[in-house]
Amino acid sequence: MHGGKRAGSGRKAGIPNKATAEVKELARQHGPEAVGELARLALKSKSDTARVAAIRELLDRAYGKSAPSPEEREDTKALVVQLVKYRA
């Protein structure tokens, strides 16, 4: 293996192949329509679960995903468990 690490496909890591670029372009072409459908689901879906999922997707794309709470972070889970055991 010469010239750096390789992805599982045998190509150099970090170098997109033509198929990946084509799929991304196709997804971008449908992006506005897909966002419109998410907005429709967020406002009009009869399912609470579908509405919440659509709202979350829209907000994640508009503002970025929110940082995990301390309880959700892997590096703090052990600390939280230890505090709970200590208090008991």
N, C-alpha and C positions, 0 to 999 in steps of 0.2 A: 504494500500500500504506500504509494508515494503522493506527496502534496497535500497532506492533511487528512482529517477524519472523513470517513465516508458514511453516508446514510445507509439504511438497510437495503436500498435499491441498488447500491454499488456506485452511485454518483457522489460527488463531494458534498458534504454537509453544508447547508446554507445556500446551495445553488439550486434554484427552482428548475424543474424540468418543464418542457413545453406544455404537457398535459395539465400540470398544476396551474400554469399561467392562463390556459384556456378556460379551465373550470372557474378560476377567480373572475375572469372577465365576464363569463356567462352569468355568474352570481351577481356581479355588479349591475348587469343589464336589468336584472329582475329585482334589484334592491328597492327602488322606489315603490314598486307594486307590493313587495313583501312587507315593507314598513307600513304601507297603507292598510294591508290586511291585519297586521298586528294592532294598528290603531282601531280598526273596526271591531276586532275581537275584544280589545280592552274596554271599549265603550258599550258593546251590544251583545256580547256572548251571554247566554243564559246560565252558563256554568261559572260559578265563582272561581273555581280552580283555573279555568281557561283565561278568565279576565285577569286574575293575579299574575299568571305566567306571562301573558301578553304585556301587561304593564311593566313587569320586571324587565322583560327583554327590551322594551322601548327605553326605559330609564337607563339600563346598562349601556345601551348604545349611545344615548344622548350625553350621559354624564360619567360613564365608566362604572365599573362594578364597585360597590362600596367595600371598604376594608372590613375584614372579618372582625367580629367582636372578640374580646379576649377569650371567651369560652370556646369559640370556634377555631382559634389558632392552635396549630399543633404544638408549638413551643410553649404554650401556657397551659395545656391540658393537664400535664403532670402536676404543675403547681396548684391548679384549682383542686385536683383530687387530693393532694397533700393537705391543703388548707381545710377541706371538708373533713378529712380524717382527723386532723388536729383539733378541730372544733368539737367533734363528737365525743 
